[in-house]
Amino acid sequence: MSAVGTDNAWERGRFDAAEGPGKILFGRMYEDVSIEIEAFPPGGRILCIASAGCTAMALAPRHEVVAVDINPVQLRYAERRFAGQRAVRGTAERFMAFGRSFAPLVGWWPSRLREFLELEDPRAQMNYWTRHLDTPRFRMAVDGMLSITALRSMYAAPFLDFLPARLGSVMRRRLARGFARHSNRANPYLRALFVGELADQAPPREAADIRLVHSDAAAFLERQPARSFEGFTLSNILDGAPAGFERRLFAAVKHAAKPDAIAVLRSFREPPGDSSHNLAADDRAMLWGIVDVRRAECLP
Ligand SMILES: C[S@@+](CC[C@H](N)C(=O)[O-])C[C@H]1O[C@@H](n2cnc3c(N)ncnc32)[C@H](O)[C@@H]1O
C-alpha cells in the first residue's frame, strides 16, 4: 500500500486540520446496504469504498467485491474486520459519543431511548418522537452542536464547505422522515446513532475474497479495463473532495462500467430538487440528503 498523493482531504485520514498520523475515522458504516443489495442484480463485479468494511462484507456473498480506500489506516482496519476482528470506535464514533453524553441534559433518559428503539409502528414512533424526544431543549442542543462554529473546532474546512445551512434542523427533518417510514426495532443504523452500537456480526466466508486496494477511487477506475464492473457504490466521497474531482470520478466510472451498470452515491448535501434517482428516504441510516441510484451511463 503506497501513498496515493492527491490533494484530497480524505487522504490525510483525519477530520481536523492538525498534522499527525491518519486514524480510523469510521468504526462502522452509516450507509444502509439494503439500498445496494436492492440496486445490484446478484453476481457481477462491484467497486465499493472500503471505509469500515460493512458494505463490502454485506455484498461479498453475492458479488465479486473490490474495496478501495484512499486512507491506508481505514483500509487496514477493513482488512482486519474481514479477518474477523471486532469493530472498534473510530473518530466518528467518539464524536457521536461526546454528543450523546449530553442526552440526559435534554431529557433523553436511557429508559426513554430504549422504549423508543423498541417501537415498530411508524405512527407510534412519530408520536413518541414528537411528544418525548423532539423537545425544544433537544432542538437547541442539536442546532448548537451542528452549528458551523461548533463543527469548526473538530473538522477541517473541506469537510464543512458542502454542508447545508442550518444543519441541525436539516438533520432533525431527516430523522423524522426516517421514523415516519422505517421500524425502529428492526433498524441497526438507528441503534448505531442513538446508543453507539457497533456492527459486530461475524464476517461472511466470502469476505476472504474481497480485494482491497489503497487508491483514490477515480485513479483506480481509470486504470481498469473498460466495461469491467457491474456496479459502483461510492459512499459520500464527493463530500469534501477537491474541485474537479466529481467530473474525473464520473468519467472514470463510465469508463469502467459495463452496459447497465448501476452507480450509488451518497451525500450530506440537500438534494437540488425532487429526483426519481434519490432514494435518501429509503436509507435506514436516515442521515443522507442524497442517495443517488442510477445507471452509470446516466451520470452527468
Ligand atoms: C467518504 S467516507 C464517509 C463514511 C461513510 N459515509 C460511512 O458511513 O462509512 C468513507 C471512506 O471514503 C474514503 N474515501 C474518501 N475519498 C475517497 C476517494 N477519492 N477514493 C477512495 N476512498 C475515498 C475515506 O478514506 C473513508 O474511509
The ligand as an ORCA input file, in Angstrom:
! r2SCAN-3c Opt
* xyz 0 1
  C     -16.444      9.169      2.343
  S     -16.082      8.432      3.914
  C     -17.638      8.527      4.685
  C     -18.040      7.436      5.596
  C     -19.237      6.684      5.193
  N     -20.364      7.519      4.944
  C     -19.565      5.581      6.159
  O     -20.684      5.513      6.636
  O     -18.660      4.778      6.395
  C     -15.802      6.772      3.618
  C     -14.417      6.447      3.212
  O     -14.152      7.003      1.938
  C     -12.762      7.110      1.818
  N     -12.519      7.994      0.669
  C     -12.805      9.293      0.587
  N     -12.491      9.772     -0.639
  C     -12.002      8.724     -1.355
  C     -11.520      8.581     -2.682
  N     -11.484      9.607     -3.522
  N     -11.113      7.359     -3.071
  C     -11.143      6.302     -2.220
  N     -11.582      6.386     -0.954
  C     -12.017      7.582     -0.515
  C     -12.346      7.647      3.157
  O     -10.985      7.423      3.402
  C     -13.259      6.878      4.102
  O     -12.613      5.729      4.598
*
